[in-house]
């Protein structure tokens, strides 16, 4: 691979020298380094999408951007606001309010802390810049993998505006408009707004509304003041609302629970493997997002060569989701809601200047966020009947209902048996898995970060520039996860203890009291060995005992030589039927709920002008992202704190069923020496990124070429994986990518009006170190260590979601339309090679390959009237964007399919 990269570097330089001169392609101005430079001049890898492309390609929101920037991927999961950005295959972020992204999103210089706050319709955009690789030296937060910077137009001192209307399939209706003009000689304003409404493309056989609709509107007002020739002030206020039903899923595989849901309980599930966009939900998802903010930017030219810039903002983000969550028409989950309310303050001050051959940028950045999370996951009215069937099947209890037809015998359900044994026969059906039972909590996080940064450029010669940048980060977080309410006694049961007692009584006919056990074990060495064997059996699953030579006798696996039980059948109920167990609230006597991180990311770069039209650069940069906390009901203390928490009486002590420690099955197994059964992680530690990159930028008479080869390594990559009953948060030790990417613009002289865009990327990616990765429970990777715990070793494996090849080919042809305007046609084709979709679902179950065509045809009249017909995914390419083990349905896999073909007509009037 290193030789390949070296060859690619040499080839890039050689190609640039051979290209003809006299550049004709329009120059693009960017602010990637927080100062204005042309795209040709800026010595970092940047993809830029201009206003014309955004409009003509029908780029409406951030999700559409990936269709024209191959290195950018935007994934939307179970709710509208759960959106993840990745660049060059890097970009953590998940359905967890504590896991922050690795790709920072800025709008007009203001950081958006939550990805959902960047989903406004793209109003009055001037351009979008995608900065690749770590940008932590100059950008204040979460830019370890890159930056997506959206730049809107400033108000103008002449009257103007645009009105736009779009109609499309799925009854799509979009109205957008902007007006700008002067108030007086000092002040100018702009006001823009958008309304976007569309029916869903997922039908629901549960007879509620369709899914994946659009229902959102946005307003933005700007005020520009230029009181002097050296001072400019820009005030921006924005408000947006989203209220949508998102997101529909497809069933990839149907596990053993499918027949129980459909044939026994009369429910429905989606057809496995189908791209028919049909779901089966008993109530509709509802996602409500309100996003508002106010920012002020001041630019003051202190001298002809220095400018002081201030950007300050306050923002409010409210996100509420009521999510069906069990993906059936049964009421397995009765309530699955989450609210995230975030208040942020950001302040940035920077000074940019130059003197002779020396230029500098000095600045400081401050960020504060106060987040409140309200989460509730409660069982529905069908939950008890469902788990009775599951537990009876797990225990091997079946009854024949027709010739050759057997169904689980719920009268033999171990759950009912446990109720009768613990609470009396009259309690059967009234204690465990009751409607309304489950877990609710409120949590808070306060996040304060500040940064000092500087970057210095020295022109050694007229062609060689050396750059050094350095930043210092300090990030402090404080989390409170103590307000927990649980009504879920089944998950508190200790199947190890209960199983041992049952086995002991079955062998000895004695009640399993401590006195009886001690007396029996002390009466002879043989009896002591029997007790020891039964203790070993109590932590052994049936399948493990059968695999080691045990035989099944009357529902119990026994040793064929001694006849003693060697397995605990109750362990078949764990962990799938104990998903919401007791929590260990924090702060507590051992865990203070605080993290404090600091780092000094830096940039070193040499840029050289080979010719007046060709630049090359060599850079080494590092990035940093602070600790991310696990703020879900799956948060667990680390294994090393278990004994200290036990001693303090704080382990699994959420107070739901009395004070002090509660020892559920998972904790009992871990205390018996089987790891990863109860303990987990409170947080993922800091993530660091480093990139060595060689780049080339050249312009020639009929086009331009920007290319880069790079080696990028992320240490302690933050991950959050859903395992079907909960999330596992961890750090991957090291992920590495060797890559090559290019963007080319070609304007053939022989065909005036034709512009061809070519972009491609090759990524050779692997985990160098990931020994404790979340994998599919029961998969080969999980079973490699002999323990079914959803943990496996992925050292040397390719990361999911990172394709080997991806690219884009597009063209834009324009010609005169008589003497009244011009007509155009444009198209782009997006390709991505086959890749595993998510890490904990094997590639042979869930993979994707993308080959999607988008196109538009339009007329632009000189009087400002424009009309365009457009289509996205015209070839109806089908692929999954993400997937997961289906909630409470062992063996089933669900996934999110891409958006089907959409098309429409857009009419625009500029004035």
C-alpha positions in Angstrom: 0.0 0.0 0.0 2.8 2.4 0.8 4.4 1.8 -2.6 1.0 2.4 -4.2 0.7 5.7 -2.4 4.2 6.7 -3.4 3.5 5.8 -7.1 0.3 7.9 -6.9 2.1 10.9 -5.5 4.7 10.7 -8.2 2.1 10.3 -10.9 0.1 13.3 -9.6 3.2 15.6 -9.8 4.1 14.3 -13.3 0.6 14.8 -14.6 0.4 18.3 -13.3 3.6 19.3 -15.1 2.3 17.8 -18.4 -1.0 19.7 -18.4 -1.4 22.8 -20.6 -1.4 26.3 -19.0 -3.7 29.4 -19.1 -6.3 28.5 -16.5 -9.9 29.4 -17.5 -12.0 27.7 -14.8 -13.7 30.2 -12.5 -11.9 30.8 -9.2 -13.7 29.7 -6.1 -13.2 31.7 -2.9 -13.2 29.6 0.4 -12.6 30.4 4.1 -11.4 26.9 5.0 -8.4 28.4 6.9 -10.6 31.2 8.4 -9.2 33.6 5.9 -10.3 34.2 2.3 -8.3 32.2 -0.2 -9.1 30.7 -3.6 -9.7 27.0 -3.7 -6.5 26.7 -5.7 -4.4 28.5 -3.1 -5.7 26.9 0.1 -3.3 24.0 1.0 -5.8 21.6 2.4 -8.2 19.0 1.0 -11.5 20.9 0.5 -14.6 20.1 -1.6 -16.7 23.0 -2.4 -20.3 23.0 -3.6 -21.4 26.3 -5.1 -24.9 27.9 -5.1 -25.6 27.1 -8.7 -24.9 23.4 -8.2 -27.0 23.3 -5.0 -29.9 24.7 -6.9 -29.6 22.8 -10.1 -29.0 19.4 -8.4 -32.0 19.9 -6.1 -29.9 19.8 -2.9 -32.5 20.6 -0.3 -30.9 19.6 3.0 -27.7 18.2 4.5 -28.7 14.6 3.6 -28.5 15.5 -0.1 -24.9 16.8 0.0 -23.3 13.4 -0.1 -24.6 12.9 -3.7 -22.1 15.5 -4.9 -19.2 15.1 -2.4 -17.9 11.5 -2.5 -15.8 11.7 0.6 -18.9 12.8 2.7 -21.4 10.4 4.0 -24.6 11.4 5.8 -26.7 8.7 7.5 -30.1 9.0 9.1 -31.3 6.3 11.5 -34.4 5.8 13.6 -35.4 9.5 13.9 -35.1 12.6 11.9 -32.6 14.1 14.2 -30.3 11.1 14.4 -28.0 12.1 11.6 -24.3 11.2 11.4 -21.7 12.8 9.2 -18.5 11.0 8.2 -15.6 12.1 6.0 -13.1 9.7 4.5 -14.8 6.9 6.5 -14.4 8.6 9.9 -17.1 10.2 11.9 -18.5 8.7 15.1 -21.9 9.7 16.3 -25.0 7.7 17.2 -28.4 7.4 18.8 -27.0 8.5 22.1 -27.3 12.1 23.3 -23.9 11.9 25.0 -21.9 10.7 21.9 -20.8 13.7 20.1 -19.8 13.7 16.4 -16.3 13.6 15.0 -17.2 15.8 12.0 -18.1 19.4 13.1 -20.9 21.2 11.4 -20.7 25.0 11.2 -23.3 27.4 9.8 -22.0 30.9 9.2 -19.1 30.2 11.6 -21.3 29.0 14.4 -20.8 25.4 15.6 -24.0 23.2 15.7 -23.5 20.8 18.7 -26.3 18.4 17.6 -26.5 17.0 14.1 -30.3 17.5 14.1 -29.8 21.2 14.4 -28.1 21.2 11.0 -31.1 19.7 9.2 -32.8 23.0 8.3 -33.5 23.4 4.6 -30.5 25.0 3.0 -31.7 28.6 2.6 -30.0 31.2 0.6 -26.6 29.3 0.5 -23.6 30.8 -1.1 -21.5 27.6 -0.8 -20.8 24.5 1.3 -17.2 23.6 2.2 -16.2 20.1 3.2 -12.8 20.2 4.9 -11.2 16.7 5.1 -9.1 15.4 7.8 -8.5 16.8 11.3 -9.3 20.5 11.7 -8.9 20.8 15.4 -6.2 23.5 15.2 -8.5 26.2 13.9 -12.0 24.9 14.6 -13.2 24.9 18.2 -14.9 21.6 18.8 -15.4 18.1 17.5 -13.5 18.6 14.2 -11.2 15.5 14.7 -12.3 14.0 11.3 -13.3 17.1 9.4 -15.6 20.0 9.1 -18.8 20.7 7.1 -19.1 24.5 6.8 -22.3 26.1 5.4 -22.0 29.7 4.3 -25.1 31.7 3.6 -25.2 35.0 1.6 -24.9 38.3 3.3 -27.6 40.9 2.9 -27.1 43.2 -0.1 -27.4 47.0 -0.4 -29.4 46.6 -3.6 -32.9 45.2 -3.8 -33.2 41.6 -4.9 -34.7 38.3 -4.0 -35.9 34.9 -5.1 -39.2 33.0 -5.0 -39.2 29.3 -5.6 -41.9 26.6 -5.7 -41.4 22.8 -6.2 -43.9 20.0 -6.7 -43.0 16.4 -6.9 -44.0 12.8 -6.3 -45.2 11.7 -2.9 -47.2 14.9 -3.0 -44.1 17.0 -2.4 -44.6 20.7 -2.0 -41.7 23.1 -1.3 -41.9 26.8 -1.1 -38.8 28.9 -0.6 -38.1 32.6 -0.8 -35.6 35.3 0.1 -35.7 39.1 -0.1 -32.8 41.4 0.5 -32.2 45.1 0.3 -31.0 48.3 2.0 -32.6 50.0 5.0 -30.3 53.0 4.6 -26.7 53.6 3.7 -25.5 51.8 6.8 -27.9 48.9 7.2 -29.1 46.1 4.8 -31.3 43.2 5.6 -32.4 39.8 4.2 -35.3 37.6 5.2 -35.6 34.0 4.0 -38.0 31.2 4.6 -38.9 27.7 3.5 -41.8 25.3 3.8 -41.2 21.7 2.9 -44.0 19.1 3.1 -44.2 15.6 1.5 -46.0 12.4 2.1 -44.1 9.4 3.4 -42.7 6.7 1.1 -43.2 4.0 3.7 -46.7 2.5 3.9 -47.7 1.1 7.3 -49.7 -2.1 7.4 -50.4 -1.2 11.0 -53.0 1.2 9.6 -51.4 4.4 11.0 -50.0 7.2 8.9 -47.2 6.7 6.3 -43.6 7.1 7.3 -40.6 9.1 6.2 -42.6 12.2 5.3 -41.4 15.8 5.3 -43.1 18.5 7.4 -40.8 21.4 8.3 -40.4 25.1 7.9 -37.5 27.5 8.5 -37.1 31.3 8.9 -33.9 33.3 8.9 -33.4 37.0 9.2 -30.1 38.9 8.8 -29.1 42.4 9.4 -25.8 43.8 8.0 -24.3 47.0 9.2 -21.3 48.8 7.8 -21.0 51.9 9.9 -17.5 52.7 8.7 -15.2 51.5 6.0 -13.3 49.3 8.5 -16.2 47.8 10.5 -18.9 45.3 9.5 -21.5 43.8 11.8 -23.7 40.8 10.8 -26.6 39.8 13.0 -28.4 36.5 12.2 -31.6 35.1 13.8 -33.1 31.8 12.8 -36.0 29.5 13.7 -37.1 26.2 12.4 -39.5 23.4 13.3 -39.7 19.8 12.2 -42.5 17.4 13.0 -42.2 14.2 11.0 -42.8 10.5 11.2 -39.4 8.8 10.9 -37.9 6.4 10.2 -39.2 3.3 8.4 -37.2 0.1 8.5 -37.0 -3.1 6.4 -36.7 -6.6 7.8 -33.5 -8.2 6.5 -33.7 -11.5 8.3 -36.5 -13.0 10.3 -35.5 -14.8 13.5 -37.3 -17.5 15.5 -39.5 -14.9 17.1 -41.2 -14.0 13.8 -43.6 -17.0 13.8 -44.6 -16.3 17.5 -45.5 -12.7 16.6 -47.4 -13.6 13.4 -48.8 -17.1 13.8 -49.5 -17.2 17.6 -50.1 -13.6 18.7 -51.7 -12.4 15.4 -49.2 -9.6 14.9 -47.5 -8.5 11.7 -43.9 -7.8 10.8 -42.4 -6.5 7.5 -41.6 -9.0 4.8 -37.9 -10.1 5.2 -35.5 -8.7 2.6 -38.0 -6.6 0.7 -37.5 -3.1 -0.7 -41.3 -2.6 -0.8 -41.2 0.2 1.7 -43.8 -1.4 4.0 -43.6 -1.4 7.8 -45.7 -2.9 10.5 -46.1 -0.5 13.5 -49.0 -0.3 15.9 -48.6 3.5 16.4 -46.8 6.2 14.5 -43.4 7.6 15.3 -43.3 11.2 16.0 -40.2 13.4 15.9 -40.5 17.1 16.9 -37.5 19.4 16.6 -37.4 23.1 17.4 -34.1 24.9 16.6 -33.5 28.5 17.2 -30.5 30.8 17.6 -29.0 34.3 17.5 -25.5 35.1 16.3 -23.4 38.2 15.9 -20.3 38.5 13.7 -18.1 41.6 13.8 -15.2 42.2 11.5 -13.0 45.2 12.2 -10.0 46.1 10.0 -7.5 47.4 12.5 -5.0 48.2 9.8 -4.7 47.5 6.1 -3.1 44.2 7.0 -4.9 43.0 10.1 -8.5 42.1 11.0 -10.2 41.3 14.3 -13.2 39.0 14.1 -15.7 38.2 16.8 -18.5 35.5 16.4 -20.8 35.0 19.3 -24.0 32.9 19.4 -26.7 31.5 21.7 -28.8 28.6 20.6 -31.6 26.4 21.8 -32.3 22.9 20.5 -35.3 20.8 21.5 -35.7 17.3 20.2 -38.6 15.0 21.2 -39.1 11.5 19.7 -41.9 9.1 20.4 -40.7 6.0 18.7 -42.6 2.7 18.1 -39.5 0.7 18.6 -40.6 -3.0 18.4 -41.3 -3.0 14.7 -44.4 -5.0 14.9 -48.2 -4.4 15.0 -48.1 -5.7 18.6 -47.8 -3.4 21.6 -44.6 -4.9 22.9 -43.3 -1.5 23.7 -46.0 0.8 25.0 -43.8 3.9 25.3 -40.4 4.7 23.9 -39.8 8.4 24.2 -36.8 10.6 24.5 -36.5 14.3 24.9 -33.2 16.2 24.5 -33.1 19.9 25.3 -29.9 21.8 24.7 -28.8 25.3 25.4 -25.5 26.5 24.0 -23.3 29.5 24.1 -20.3 29.9 21.8 -17.8 32.8 21.6 -14.9 33.1 19.2 -12.3 35.9 18.9 -9.5 35.9 16.3 -7.0 38.2 14.8 -5.7 37.7 11.3 -2.8 39.8 9.9 0.3 39.8 7.8 3.7 41.6 7.7 6.0 41.3 4.7 6.4 37.5 4.2 4.8 36.6 7.6 1.1 36.1 8.2 -0.6 35.0 11.4 -4.0 34.0 12.9 -4.4 34.1 16.7 -7.7 33.3 18.5 -9.7 31.9 21.3 -12.8 29.9 21.5 -15.3 29.2 24.3 -18.2 26.7 24.2 -20.8 25.9 26.9 -23.7 23.5 26.6 -26.4 22.5 29.2 -28.3 19.4 28.1 -31.4 17.8 29.7 -32.4 14.3 28.7 -35.7 12.7 29.5 -36.0 9.0 28.5 -38.8 6.5 29.1 -39.0 2.9 27.8 -42.1 1.0 29.0 -43.7 -2.3 28.1 -46.9 -2.5 26.1 -50.1 -4.6 26.6 -48.8 -7.5 24.4 -45.4 -7.8 26.2 -46.4 -10.5 28.7 -48.0 -12.8 26.2 -45.0 -12.4 23.9 -42.3 -13.2 26.6 -44.4 -16.1 27.9 -44.2 -17.7 24.4 -40.4 -16.9 24.2 -39.6 -18.4 27.6 -41.7 -21.5 27.0 -40.0 -22.1 23.7 -36.6 -21.5 25.4 -37.5 -24.1 28.0 -38.5 -26.6 25.3 -42.2 -26.6 26.4 -44.5 -27.1 23.4 -48.0 -28.3 22.8 -49.5 -29.8 19.7 -52.4 -27.8 18.3 -52.9 -29.6 15.0 -51.3 -32.6 13.3 -47.6 -31.7 13.0 -48.1 -28.2 14.4 -46.5 -27.4 17.8 -46.6 -24.1 19.6 -45.0 -23.0 22.9 -47.0 -24.1 25.9 -47.3 -20.9 27.8 -48.8 -22.7 30.8 -45.3 -24.1 31.2 -43.6 -20.6 30.9 -40.7 -20.3 33.3 -41.8 -16.7 33.8 -45.2 -17.9 35.2 -43.4 -20.5 37.2 -41.1 -17.9 38.8 -44.1 -15.7 39.7 -45.9 -18.6 41.3 -42.8 -19.7 43.3 -41.9 -16.2 44.4 -45.2 -14.6 44.9 -47.8 -17.4 45.1 -50.0 -19.0 42.4 -52.5 -16.1 42.5 -49.8 -13.8 41.2 -49.3 -15.5 37.9 -49.6 -12.9 35.1 -49.7 -9.9 37.4 -46.1 -9.1 38.3 -43.6 -9.6 35.5 -43.6 -7.8 32.2 -46.7 -5.7 33.0 -48.0 -3.0 30.8 -46.4 0.3 31.8 -43.4 -1.4 33.5 -39.9 -0.5 32.4 -37.4 2.2 33.0 -37.5 6.0 32.9 -34.8 8.5 33.8 -33.8 12.1 33.6 -30.1 13.1 33.2 -28.2 16.3 32.7 -24.8 17.1 31.2 -22.9 20.3 31.5 -20.1 20.7 28.9 -17.6 23.5 29.0 -14.7 23.8 26.6 -12.2 26.5 25.8 -9.4 26.7 23.2 -6.5 28.9 22.3 -5.2 28.6 18.8 -2.7 30.1 16.4 -1.4 29.5 12.9 1.6 31.1 11.3 2.6 31.2 7.6 6.1 32.2 6.4 6.9 32.7 2.8 10.4 31.4 2.6 10.5 32.2 -1.1 8.0 33.4 -3.7 7.0 29.8 -4.1 7.6 28.1 -0.8 5.4 28.7 2.3 5.8 27.0 5.6 2.9 26.7 8.0 2.7 25.9 11.7 -0.4 25.8 13.8 -1.0 24.9 17.4 -4.0 24.8 19.7 -4.7 24.0 23.3 -8.0 22.4 24.3 -9.5 22.0 27.7 -12.9 20.3 28.0 -14.8 19.6 31.2 -18.0 17.7 31.5 -20.2 17.0 34.4 -23.0 14.4 34.2 -25.9 13.7 36.6 -27.7 10.3 36.1 -29.5 9.9 39.4 -33.2 10.5 38.6 -34.2 6.9 37.7 -37.7 5.3 38.0 -38.1 1.6 37.4 -41.1 -0.8 37.5 -39.4 -3.8 36.1 -38.9 -6.6 38.7 -38.3 -9.4 36.2 -34.9 -7.8 35.2 -33.8 -7.8 38.8 -34.1 -11.6 39.2 -30.9 -13.5 39.8 -31.2 -16.6 37.6 -27.9 -17.9 38.8 -29.1 -18.0 42.4 -32.6 -19.2 41.5 -31.2 -21.8 39.1 -28.8 -23.1 41.7 -31.6 -23.4 44.3 -33.8 -25.3 41.8 -30.9 -27.7 40.9 -30.0 -28.2 44.5 -33.5 -29.0 45.6 -34.0 -31.3 42.6 -30.9 -33.3 43.5 -31.2 -33.3 47.3 -34.9 -32.8 48.0 -33.9 -30.1 50.5 -35.0 -26.5 50.4 -32.1 -24.3 49.1 -31.6 -22.4 52.4 -28.0 -21.4 53.4 -28.2 -23.7 56.4 -29.3 -26.7 54.3 -26.7 -26.0 51.7 -23.9 -25.7 54.2 -25.0 -28.8 56.2 -25.3 -30.9 53.0 -21.9 -29.8 51.7 -20.2 -30.3 55.0 -21.5 -33.8 55.5 -19.0 -35.5 53.1 -16.5 -34.8 50.4 -18.9 -36.3 47.9 -21.6 -33.9 48.8 -19.2 -31.0 48.8 -18.3 -32.0 45.2 -22.0 -32.1 44.3 -22.6 -28.6 45.6 -19.5 -27.4 43.7 -20.8 -29.1 40.5 -24.2 -27.5 40.9 -22.7 -24.1 41.4 -20.7 -24.6 38.2 -24.0 -25.7 36.5 -25.8 -22.6 37.7 -23.5 -20.4 35.5 -23.6 -22.7 32.4 -26.0 -22.4 29.5 -27.8 -25.4 28.1 -26.2 -25.0 24.7 -22.7 -24.9 26.2 -23.4 -28.0 28.3 -24.8 -29.9 25.3 -21.8 -29.0 23.3 -19.5 -30.4 25.9 -21.3 -33.8 26.0 -24.3 -33.3 28.2 -27.6 -34.9 27.5 -31.1 -33.5 27.9 -33.3 -35.3 30.4 -36.7 -34.0 31.3 -35.7 -30.5 30.3 -32.4 -30.5 32.2 -28.9 -31.1 30.7 -27.1 -33.7 32.8 -23.8 -35.4 32.9 -24.3 -38.8 31.3 -21.8 -40.4 33.7 -23.0 -38.9 37.0 -26.6 -37.9 36.1 -26.0 -34.5 37.8 -27.3 -31.4 36.2 -24.6 -29.4 34.4 -26.5 -26.5 33.1 -29.0 -23.8 34.3 -32.0 -23.7 31.9 -33.1 -20.3 33.3 -30.0 -18.7 31.6 -31.9 -19.1 28.4 -34.0 -16.1 29.6 -30.9 -13.9 29.9 -30.0 -11.5 28.4 -32.8 -11.1 25.8 -35.6 -11.0 28.4 -33.7 -8.9 31.0 -33.0 -5.9 28.8 -33.8 -3.1 31.3 -32.1 -4.2 34.5 -31.2 -2.3 37.6 -28.9 0.7 37.1 -26.1 2.2 39.1 -26.9 5.9 39.3 -24.0 8.3 39.3 -22.4 10.4 40.8 -21.9 7.9 43.6 -19.3 6.9 46.2 -16.9 5.6 43.5 -17.8 7.5 40.3 -17.9 11.3 40.3 -19.6 11.8 36.9 -16.9 14.1 35.7 -14.4 14.2 32.9 -11.6 16.7 32.2 -9.6 16.4 29.0 -6.9 18.5 27.4 -4.9 18.3 24.3 -2.6 20.2 22.0 -3.5 19.5 18.3 -1.2 20.9 15.8 -0.6 21.4 12.0 2.7 21.4 10.1 2.6 22.1 6.4 4.9 23.0 3.5 3.2 24.4 0.3 5.1 24.9 -2.9 4.1 26.4 -6.2 5.6 24.2 -8.8 4.4 26.6 -11.5 2.0 29.5 -11.6 -0.8 27.0 -12.0 0.3 24.0 -9.9 0.7 23.8 -6.2 1.7 20.9 -4.0 1.7 20.6 -0.2 2.8 18.1 2.4 1.1 18.3 5.8 0.9 16.5 9.1 -2.1 17.4 11.3 -3.6 16.0 14.5 -7.2 16.2 15.8 -8.9 15.8 19.1 -12.4 15.1 20.5 -13.1 15.0 24.2 -14.8 12.3 26.2 -18.3 11.3 25.2 -20.7 10.0 27.9 -23.2 7.1 27.6 -26.5 8.8 28.5 -28.9 5.9 27.9 -30.3 3.2 30.2 -27.4 1.0 29.1 -24.8 3.0 31.0 -22.8 0.7 33.2 -19.8 1.0 35.5 -16.5 -0.4 34.3 -15.5 -3.8 35.6 -12.7 -2.4 37.7 -15.2 -0.4 39.8 -17.6 -3.4 40.5 -16.1 -4.4 43.9 -15.7 -0.9 45.2 -19.3 -0.1 44.3 -20.4 -3.3 46.0 -18.6 -2.4 49.1 -20.2 1.1 49.1 -23.7 -0.4 48.6 -24.0 1.6 45.3 -23.9 -1.2 42.7 -27.2 -1.6 40.8 -28.8 0.5 43.5 -31.3 2.7 41.7 -33.8 2.4 44.6 -36.5 0.9 42.5 -37.0 -2.1 44.7 -35.4 -1.1 48.0 -32.1 0.3 49.0 -28.7 -1.2 48.6 -27.2 -3.5 46.0 -29.4 -5.6 43.7 -27.7 -8.6 42.1 -29.4 -9.5 38.7 -28.3 -12.3 36.5 -25.7 -10.4 34.6 -24.0 -9.1 37.7 -24.1 -12.6 39.3 -22.4 -14.1 36.2 -19.7 -11.4 36.2 -19.1 -11.9 39.9 -18.7 -15.6 39.1 -15.9 -14.8 36.7 -17.7 -14.4 33.4 -16.8 -11.0 32.0 -19.0 -8.4 30.1 -22.3 -9.6 31.6 -23.1 -6.5 33.7 -20.3 -4.1 33.6 -19.8 -1.8 30.6 -18.8 1.8 30.1 -19.9 5.1 31.4 -18.1 6.9 28.6 -15.8 6.6 25.6 -12.5 8.3 26.3 -10.9 11.1 24.2 -10.5 10.4 20.5 -7.3 11.6 18.7 -6.6 11.7 15.0 -3.5 12.2 12.9 -3.0 12.5 9.2 0.0 12.6 6.9 -1.1 14.0 3.6 0.4 15.0 0.2 -1.8 17.1 -2.0 -1.7 18.6 -5.4 -3.8 21.4 -7.0 -3.5 22.4 -10.6 -5.4 24.5 -13.1 -5.1 24.2 -16.8 -6.6 25.7 -19.9 -9.6 23.4 -19.9 -10.1 22.4 -16.2 -8.6 21.7 -12.9 -7.4 18.8 -10.7 -7.2 18.6 -6.9 -5.8 15.3 -5.5 -4.4 14.0 -2.3 -2.8 10.8 -0.9 -3.0 10.4 2.8 -2.5 8.1 5.8 -5.0 8.7 8.6 -5.0 7.1 12.0 -7.6 7.5 14.7 -6.6 6.3 18.2 -9.4 5.5 20.7 -12.1 5.9 18.1 -15.4 6.4 19.9 -18.1 3.9 19.0 -21.7 3.2 20.1 -23.3 0.1 18.8 -26.9 -1.1 19.3 -27.1 -4.8 20.2 -30.9 -5.3 20.0 -31.6 -4.7 23.7 -29.2 -1.8 24.4 -26.1 0.2 23.4 -22.5 -0.6 24.0 -20.2 2.4 24.1 -16.4 1.9 23.8 -13.2 3.0 22.3 -11.6 1.2 19.4 -7.9 1.1 20.0 -6.8 2.2 16.5 -8.3 2.6 13.1 -6.2 3.3 10.1 -6.9 4.4 6.5 -4.5 4.8 3.6 -6.3 6.7 0.9 -6.2 8.5 -2.5 -8.8 11.0 -3.6 -9.3 13.4 -6.4 -11.7 16.1 -7.7 -11.4 17.1 -11.4 -13.3 19.7 -13.5 -13.0 19.4 -17.2 -14.3 21.9 -19.7 -13.5 20.5 -23.2 -12.6 23.3 -25.6 -14.3 21.4 -28.4 -17.7 21.5 -26.7 -18.4 25.0 -25.3 -20.8 25.0 -22.4 -19.9 21.5 -21.2 -18.5 20.9 -17.8 -17.5 17.5 -16.6 -17.0 16.7 -12.9 -15.0 13.7 -11.8 -14.3 12.7 -8.2 -13.1 9.5 -6.7 -11.7 8.0 -3.5 -9.9 4.8 -2.6 -9.7 3.8 1.0 -7.6 0.9 2.4 -9.0 0.8 5.9 -8.6 -1.6 8.9 -8.8 -1.8 12.7 -5.2 -2.1 13.9 -6.4 -2.6 17.5 -10.0 -3.4 18.5 -10.0 -6.4 20.9 -13.3 -5.6 22.7 -15.6 -4.7 19.8 -19.4 -4.9 19.8 -20.3 -7.8 17.5 -23.5 -9.7 16.7 -24.4 -11.9 19.7 -23.8 -15.5 18.7 -21.7 -14.7 15.6 -18.4 -16.3 14.9 -16.6 -13.2 16.2 -18.6 -13.4 19.4 -18.0 -17.1 20.0 -14.3 -17.0 19.3 -13.5 -16.4 23.0 -16.0 -19.1 24.1 -18.4 -16.6 25.7 -21.7 -15.3 24.3 -21.5 -11.7 25.3 -21.6 -9.7 22.0 -17.9 -8.9 22.4 -15.3 -9.9 19.8 -11.8 -9.1 18.4 -11.8 -7.1 15.2 -8.1 -6.6 14.9 -7.1 -6.5 11.2 -10.8 -6.3 10.1 -12.1 -3.6 7.7 -14.4 -1.1 9.5 -18.0 -1.3 8.5 -19.4 1.5 6.3 -16.0 2.4 4.8 -16.1 1.4 1.1 -12.9 0.6 -0.8 -13.9 2.6 -3.8 -16.4 5.5 -4.1 -16.8 8.1 -6.8 -18.9 10.5 -8.7 -19.2 11.3 -12.4 -21.3 14.3 -13.5 -21.7 16.7 -16.4 -23.4 20.0 -16.9 -24.1 21.3 -20.4 -25.5 24.8 -21.1 -26.4 26.5 -24.3 -28.3 29.6 -25.4 -32.1 29.3 -25.6 -32.7 31.6 -28.5 -31.9 35.1 -27.4 -34.0 35.0 -24.2 -31.8 32.8 -21.9 -30.1 29.5 -21.6 -31.1 25.9 -21.2 -29.1 23.3 -19.3 -29.0 19.6 -18.6 -27.0 18.0 -15.8 -26.6 14.6 -14.3 -24.4 12.8 -11.8 -23.8 9.1 -11.1 -22.7 8.0 -7.6 -20.8 4.8 -7.0 -19.8 3.0 -3.9 -18.2 -0.5 -3.8 -19.7 -3.3 -1.7 -19.2 -2.8 2.0 -20.5 -4.2 5.3 -23.1 -1.7 6.5 -22.7 -1.9 10.3 -20.1 -3.4 12.5 -22.3 -5.8 14.6 -24.1 -7.3 11.6 -21.9 -9.5 9.4 -21.4 -8.5 5.7 -23.1 -11.7 4.4 -26.2 -10.5 6.2 -26.1 -6.8 5.6 -24.0 -5.1 3.0 -24.5 -2.4 0.4 -23.3 -1.3 -3.0 -24.4 2.0 -4.5 -24.9 3.0 -8.1 -27.3 5.9 -8.2 -28.2 8.4 -11.0 -29.5 11.9 -10.5 -30.4 14.4 -13.3 -32.1 17.7 -14.1 -33.1 19.7 -17.1 -34.0 23.3 -17.0 -34.3 26.7 -18.7 -33.1 30.0 -17.2 -34.6 33.1 -18.8 -32.8 36.5 -18.8 -35.8 38.0 -17.1 -35.1 36.0 -13.9 -37.6 33.2 -14.5 -36.3 29.7 -14.2 -37.9 26.2 -14.6 -36.4 22.8 -14.0 -37.5 19.2 -14.0 -35.4 17.0 -11.8 -35.0 13.4 -10.6 -33.0 11.8 -7.8 -32.2 8.0 -7.8 -33.7 7.8 -11.3 -32.5 4.2 -11.7 -34.2 3.1 -8.4 -31.0 1.9 -6.9 -31.7 -0.1 -3.7 -29.3 -0.2 -0.7 -29.4 0.0 3.1 -27.9 3.0 4.9 -27.6 1.3 8.3 -29.0 -1.6 10.3 -29.3 -3.2 13.7 -30.4 -6.4 15.6 -34.1 -6.0 15.9 -35.4 -4.9 19.3 -36.6 -7.9 21.5 -36.5 -10.2 18.5 -33.4 -12.4 18.7 -32.1 -13.5 15.3 -33.9 -10.8 13.4 -32.1 -8.0 11.6 -33.7 -4.7 10.6 -32.2 -2.0 8.3 -32.9 1.4 6.9 -33.4 1.4 3.1 -32.4 4.4 1.0 -34.9 6.9 -0.4 -36.6 5.6 -3.6 -36.9 7.5 -6.8 -38.1 11.1 -6.4 -38.8 13.6 -9.1 -40.5 17.0 -9.5 -40.7 20.4 -11.1 -39.1 23.5 -9.7 -40.0 27.1 -10.8 -37.9 30.0 -9.6 -38.2 33.8 -10.1 -35.3 36.1 -9.4 -35.8 39.8 -9.0 
